[in-house]
C-alpha cells in the first residue's frame, strides 16, 4: 500500500550549494506537506531538523549535534546523533 504524502519524511545530505537544501528544497517539501525534513551537515557534524510544515516553510527548526532523536513516523526508534556522525 502506498504511503500518503503527509506520512512521508525527507532526509538530505547538505550539498556544497547550501541554499538549495536549506531554502529551495525545504520550501518544496513544506508546500507538499512533508511533516519532517532532515538535513545532515557532515562538515559541521550537525543535524538540522525541520518539522510542522505550513505553506512553504516549517514552523519548527532544530540544530542538533548530540543527544537522541526519533523520526515522527517511528517514535519508538531512537537515533543517536553522536553515533550518526562518528559513523560518517
GROMACS elastic network, one bead per residue, 0.5 to 0.9 nm:
[ bonds ]
;  ai    aj funct       b0    kb
    3     6     6  0.81359   500
    3     7     6  0.63075   500
    3     8     6  0.69894   500
    4     7     6  0.55248   500
    4     8     6  0.69904   500
    5     8     6  0.53636   500
    5     9     6  0.85900   500
    5    32     6  0.73817   500
    5    33     6  0.69113   500
    5    34     6  0.65062   500
    5    35     6  0.89428   500
    6     9     6  0.82919   500
    6    32     6  0.79247   500
    6    33     6  0.55396   500
    6    34     6  0.54513   500
    6    35     6  0.63362   500
    7    33     6  0.87653   500
    7    34     6  0.71040   500
    7    35     6  0.71065   500
    7    73     6  0.71770   500
    8    33     6  0.86616   500
    8    34     6  0.57782   500
    8    35     6  0.69608   500
    8    36     6  0.76868   500
    8    73     6  0.78786   500
    9    29     6  0.89267   500
    9    34     6  0.58284   500
    9    35     6  0.63570   500
    9    36     6  0.51075   500
    9    37     6  0.59815   500
    9    38     6  0.81623   500
    9    71     6  0.83871   500
    9    72     6  0.83107   500
    9    73     6  0.77877   500
   10    29     6  0.78649   500
   10    34     6  0.73137   500
   10    35     6  0.86625   500
   10    36     6  0.64438   500
   10    38     6  0.62496   500
   10    39     6  0.85382   500
   11    36     6  0.84389   500
   11    37     6  0.56968   500
   11    39     6  0.58375   500
   11    40     6  0.75039   500
   12    15     6  0.84848   500
   12    21     6  0.74887   500
   12    37     6  0.78213   500
   12    38     6  0.61802   500
   12    40     6  0.61474   500
   12    41     6  0.88975   500
   13    21     6  0.83293   500
   13    38     6  0.84285   500
   13    39     6  0.56801   500
   13    41     6  0.62965   500
   13    42     6  0.75383   500
   14    17     6  0.78463   500
   14    18     6  0.63115   500
   14    20     6  0.89261   500
   14    21     6  0.63853   500
   14    22     6  0.83327   500
   14    39     6  0.59736   500
   14    40     6  0.56447   500
   14    41     6  0.50927   500
   14    42     6  0.73561   500
   14    43     6  0.87561   500
   15    18     6  0.57380   500
   15    19     6  0.88476   500
   15    20     6  0.79529   500
   15    21     6  0.70601   500
   15    41     6  0.82475   500
   16    19     6  0.87385   500
   16    20     6  0.89786   500
   17    20     6  0.57519   500
   17    21     6  0.72972   500
   18    21     6  0.53579   500
   18    22     6  0.59467   500
   18    23     6  0.80001   500
   19    22     6  0.51673   500
   19    23     6  0.52432   500
   19    24     6  0.67142   500
   19    25     6  0.86612   500
   20    23     6  0.56012   500
   20    25     6  0.59644   500
   20    26     6  0.82122   500
   21    24     6  0.60943   500
   21    25     6  0.51329   500
   21    26     6  0.63779   500
   21    39     6  0.74230   500
   22    25     6  0.66076   500
   22    26     6  0.57081   500
   22    27     6  0.83551   500
   22    39     6  0.78706   500
   23    26     6  0.52534   500
   23    27     6  0.60281   500
   23    28     6  0.86644   500
   23    57     6  0.89084   500
   24    27     6  0.53316   500
   24    28     6  0.63546   500
   24    29     6  0.87682   500
   25    28     6  0.50445   500
   25    29     6  0.60657   500
   25    30     6  0.84571   500
   26    29     6  0.52516   500
   26    30     6  0.60567   500
   26    31     6  0.85105   500
   26    37     6  0.72993   500
   26    50     6  0.81970   500
   26    56     6  0.76894   500
   26    57     6  0.68810   500
   26    58     6  0.78860   500
   27    30     6  0.51698   500
   27    31     6  0.60327   500
   27    32     6  0.85458   500
   27    55     6  0.82416   500
   27    57     6  0.54070   500
   27    58     6  0.80868   500
   28    31     6  0.51915   500
   28    32     6  0.62109   500
   28    33     6  0.87751   500
   28    34     6  0.89246   500
   28    56     6  0.65182   500
   28    57     6  0.84614   500
   29    32     6  0.50519   500
   29    33     6  0.63683   500
   29    34     6  0.53594   500
   29    35     6  0.83081   500
   29    36     6  0.85270   500
   29    37     6  0.74621   500
   29    53     6  0.81974   500
   29    56     6  0.75863   500
   29    57     6  0.83598   500
   30    33     6  0.50729   500
   30    34     6  0.56444   500
   30    35     6  0.73002   500
   30    36     6  0.84019   500
   30    37     6  0.84090   500
   30    51     6  0.86936   500
   30    52     6  0.81905   500
   30    54     6  0.64173   500
   30    55     6  0.64551   500
   30    57     6  0.53004   500
   30    58     6  0.61783   500
   31    34     6  0.76549   500
   31    53     6  0.72645   500
   31    54     6  0.71075   500
   31    55     6  0.51978   500
   31    57     6  0.71109   500
   32    35     6  0.89357   500
   32    53     6  0.86108   500
   32    55     6  0.85000   500
   32    56     6  0.80786   500
   33    36     6  0.87802   500
   33    52     6  0.86329   500
   33    53     6  0.60192   500
   33    54     6  0.75931   500
   33    55     6  0.81177   500
   33    56     6  0.86796   500
   34    37     6  0.71705   500
   34    51     6  0.84640   500
   34    52     6  0.84982   500
   34    53     6  0.69046   500
   35    50     6  0.81549   500
   35    51     6  0.56564   500
   35    52     6  0.56513   500
   35    53     6  0.58767   500
   35    58     6  0.85670   500
   35    72     6  0.79838   500
   36    49     6  0.71801   500
   36    50     6  0.56649   500
   36    52     6  0.70175   500
   36    53     6  0.77691   500
   36    58     6  0.86506   500
   36    71     6  0.79053   500
   36    72     6  0.71610   500
   36    73     6  0.89419   500
   37    48     6  0.82504   500
   37    49     6  0.59318   500
   37    50     6  0.50698   500
   37    51     6  0.66009   500
   37    58     6  0.89887   500
   38    47     6  0.68481   500
   38    48     6  0.56870   500
   38    50     6  0.62566   500
   38    51     6  0.87722   500
   39    46     6  0.83414   500
   39    47     6  0.59106   500
   39    48     6  0.50500   500
   39    49     6  0.64851   500
   39    50     6  0.83268   500
   40    45     6  0.77151   500
   40    46     6  0.62580   500
   40    48     6  0.64459   500
   40    49     6  0.87304   500
   41    44     6  0.57364   500
   41    45     6  0.57384   500
   41    46     6  0.50656   500
   41    47     6  0.61208   500
   41    48     6  0.76518   500
   42    46     6  0.66874   500
   42    47     6  0.84252   500
   42    85     6  0.70964   500
   42    88     6  0.74577   500
   43    46     6  0.78937   500
   44    47     6  0.89245   500
   44    65     6  0.86404   500
   45    64     6  0.85548   500
   45    65     6  0.60875   500
   45    81     6  0.88175   500
   45    82     6  0.84759   500
   45    84     6  0.88317   500
   45    85     6  0.59103   500
   45    86     6  0.88573   500
   46    63     6  0.64725   500
   46    64     6  0.56421   500
   46    66     6  0.84795   500
   46    81     6  0.84307   500
   46    85     6  0.81759   500
   47    62     6  0.79454   500
   47    63     6  0.56822   500
   47    64     6  0.50737   500
   47    65     6  0.62532   500
   47    66     6  0.89063   500
   47    81     6  0.75279   500
   48    61     6  0.69613   500
   48    62     6  0.56413   500
   48    64     6  0.63493   500
   48    65     6  0.89197   500
   49    60     6  0.79268   500
   49    61     6  0.55777   500
   49    62     6  0.50972   500
   49    63     6  0.64376   500
   49    64     6  0.79145   500
   50    53     6  0.80569   500
   50    57     6  0.89033   500
   50    58     6  0.59340   500
   50    59     6  0.76540   500
   50    60     6  0.55951   500
   50    62     6  0.66290   500
   51    58     6  0.56747   500
   51    59     6  0.65323   500
   51    60     6  0.50438   500
   51    61     6  0.65175   500
   51    62     6  0.86406   500
   51    72     6  0.88988   500
   52    57     6  0.84916   500
   52    58     6  0.53601   500
   52    59     6  0.53636   500
   52    60     6  0.59987   500
   52    61     6  0.89492   500
   53    56     6  0.71674   500
   53    57     6  0.57411   500
   53    59     6  0.61442   500
   53    60     6  0.81065   500
   54    57     6  0.55425   500
   54    58     6  0.58207   500
   54    59     6  0.67606   500
   55    58     6  0.80714   500
   58    61     6  0.71163   500
   64    67     6  0.75928   500
   64    68     6  0.89737   500
   64    81     6  0.74233   500
   65    81     6  0.61769   500
   65    82     6  0.66095   500
   65    85     6  0.84020   500
   66    80     6  0.72944   500
   66    81     6  0.50699   500
   66    82     6  0.50150   500
   66    83     6  0.86238   500
   67    79     6  0.84266   500
   67    80     6  0.60007   500
   67    81     6  0.57336   500
   67    82     6  0.67160   500
   68    78     6  0.59655   500
   68    79     6  0.53085   500
   68    81     6  0.57130   500
   68    82     6  0.81185   500
   69    75     6  0.87840   500
   69    77     6  0.82128   500
   69    78     6  0.55487   500
   69    79     6  0.52827   500
   69    80     6  0.67216   500
   69    81     6  0.71916   500
   70    73     6  0.82649   500
   70    74     6  0.65564   500
   70    75     6  0.51983   500
   70    76     6  0.70730   500
   70    77     6  0.56140   500
   70    79     6  0.61564   500
   71    74     6  0.52609   500
   71    75     6  0.58544   500
   71    76     6  0.85973   500
   71    77     6  0.72543   500
   71    78     6  0.78668   500
   71    79     6  0.83295   500
   72    75     6  0.56265   500
   73    76     6  0.89501   500
   74    77     6  0.56058   500
   74    78     6  0.85440   500
   75    78     6  0.74275   500
   79    82     6  0.88885   500
   79    83     6  0.81097   500
   79    84     6  0.76008   500
   80    83     6  0.52715   500
   80    84     6  0.61378   500
   80    85     6  0.89152   500
   81    85     6  0.65031   500
   81    86     6  0.86475   500
   82    85     6  0.55081   500
   82    86     6  0.62011   500
   82    87     6  0.87055   500
   83    87     6  0.59802   500
   83    88     6  0.85715   500
   84    87     6  0.54631   500
   84    88     6  0.65816   500
   85    88     6  0.50772   500
